[in-house]
């Protein structure tokens, strides 16, 4: 199982295991990414995981993961949830006032 250094879709270089889709780390320059991959490979060798060569892949680009979409979808989901809760409170208040519930 090799550790690959590939260009990131957005910016910089990613260090990725060959059998995984998510990046272990992201670096601004290729040299930094290669050094991080060598360090990680050495750590894995010390832990008896196996000999992991570092492969620099300049032909492929590592795409963004679906989980790294940013804050905008979470913000929109929270705004939608707040709107639904507000609507439920308004409906309950109107129902209570029109039916004289609790008086």
Residue, then its C-alpha position, 0 to 999 in steps of 0.5 A: x500500500x503506497x502513499x501517494x502525493x497528488x495535486x489537490x482539486x482546489x489548491x496545493x498537494x494532498x497526501x493520500x493512501x492508495x486504498x483511501x479516498x480522503x486525504x491525510x493532509x494538504x500542503x501548499x507545495x509539492x516538496x512539503x507534501x513529499x516530506x510529509x509523505x516520507x515522514x508518514x511512511x517512516x512512522x508506518x514502517x516503525x509501527x510494523x505496518x509494512x514498507x510503504x513507498x512514496x509515489x508522486x502522481x503528477x497526472x491525477x488530481x485529488x477531488x474534493x470529498x463530499x464532506x468538505x463542502x463548507x459551511x454554506x449547506x450547514x447554514x442553509x439547513x439550520x436556517x430552514x430548520x429555524x423557519x420550520x420551528x418558527x412556523x410551528x410556533x406561529x400555528x400553535x399560537x394562532x390555534x390557541x388564541x382562536x380556540x381560547x385554549x388555556x383560558 
